[in-house]
Amino acid sequence: SSDLPSQADVQCLVQPPAPSQAMAKRYFVNGKLVTLEAMEQVAAPGTPKGGKSQIVGETPPKELQSGADNASRSPSLDELVASRRFLAISLPTCPQCDDLAAALSLRGVPREAVFVKWEKSNPEYPNLKAALQKHAGQTFTFPQVFADGVYQGGIEVLAQVEAGRFDELFEQEFDAAPSTIKRWVDSRPMVAFSLPNCPQCDELRGVLKEKGLPVDEIFIKLDKAMPQYQSLKAQLIQLIGKSQFTFPQTFARSEYQGSFDEVAAKVAAGGLDEFFQEAFGIAPATPCEAPAAPPAAAIAFDEDF
């Protein structure tokens, strides 16, 4: 026999190791050395099935870096405006913001649903403020309000809220029942709803003024040109129980008194005198009496009579 290796032995000697036997590259992950294959088989939490977990020390993909940056930064003003139909931007310790929040809460609008609080200590505050200045001007106070993507103003928006300007929006967005008309009726001893260019409204105003009533505090003029008119009209219809009516419409102590003819008749008959005295301190007018005839002896006659 020969000591020389056979051809098969030579092939075994020169044949490179099979791929499965090659030294696998390993990575140090969570205190363990693991192969890349093992890492590919176990996805990181939140990674889609079949995805790769990130190697320690490896630079995250660009899309992950972008997501992390977006999560850590504050939303821009445009993003905030687009995310809410009604947005109020406030600061910590802001009494005017609290006043607006209280008015909204009374109307069924939760504060946390509309208010976004900015912090002056936030490094991004200067950029946020600059974006807001494009709408509010260089000098402004908080709160600052947007509705349906349109800038509304500052604390003056409180008056618009109380006038029912956003009743329809609040109803649609927060399922808040409109209550502006009822609030007016319940907050005053007497209310007369009128319209511009309304002769009967002017006539009733004159009748009540002649009685000494403070008509400026009683009459509330609605206007069909107001964006909230249809909402206010619907509230009035619900309150009086009539789908068709004319102005003025009058309430006393939250009780419906009727239209012009009904109220004018009650005033003429003295049917509201007791109410006028209790609510406004106006005493009923005493009935006019015919002057007494002078005694006969006091009548002067002409000598030729």
BELMODA-V829648 format. One line per field, one symbol per residue. ss: DSSP state (a for helix, b for strand, c for the rest). phi: phi as a letter, one per 30 degrees, with the letter a starting at -180 (. if undefined). psi: psi as a letter, one per 30 degrees, with the letter a starting at -180 (. if undefined). A space follows every 10 residues. Layout:
ss: ???
phi: ???
psi: ???
//
This chain:
ss: ccccccaaaa aaaaccccaa accccbbbbc cbbbbaaaaa accccccccc cccccccccc caaaaaaaaa aaccccaaaa aaaccbbbbb bcccaaaaaa aaaaaacccc aaaabbbbcc ccccaaaaaa aaaaaacccc cccbbbbccb bbbcccaaaa aaccccaaaa aaaaccccca aaaaaaaccb bbbbbcccaa aaaaaaaaaa ccccaaaabb bbccccccaa aaaaaaaaaa ccccccccbb bbccbbbbca aaaaaaaacc ccaaaaaaaa cccccccccc cccccaaacc ccccc
phi: .cdddddddd dddcddeded cddddcbcbh ibdbdddddd dcddeideej dcddddjddd eddddddddd dcdddddddd dddbdbbbcb bdhbeddddd ddddddcicd eddbcbcccd ddedeedddd ddddccjdca ccdbbbbhic dckcdddedd dddieceddd dddbhcddbd ddddddcbdb bbdbbdhbed ddddeddddd djdddddcdc cdbddddced ddddddeddc ibdbabcdbb bbhicdcjce eddddddddi dcdddedddb icddddddcd dddddedddc cdecd
psi: lkfkkleeee eeefklklef fljkklkjkh gkjlleeeef fjklkfklkf lklkkkfkkl leeeeeeeee fflkkleeee effkejkjkl lkijeeeeee eeeeefggjk efffkkkkkf fkffeeeeee eeffeflekl lllkkkkhgk kfabfffeee efggegeeee eeeghjkkge eeeeeffkek kjklllhjee eeeeeeeeef fgkifffekj jlkffkfgee eeeeeeeeef gkfkllllkk kkhgkkfaae eeeeeeeefg fgeeeeeeef gjkkkkkkkk kkklleffkk kkfg.
//
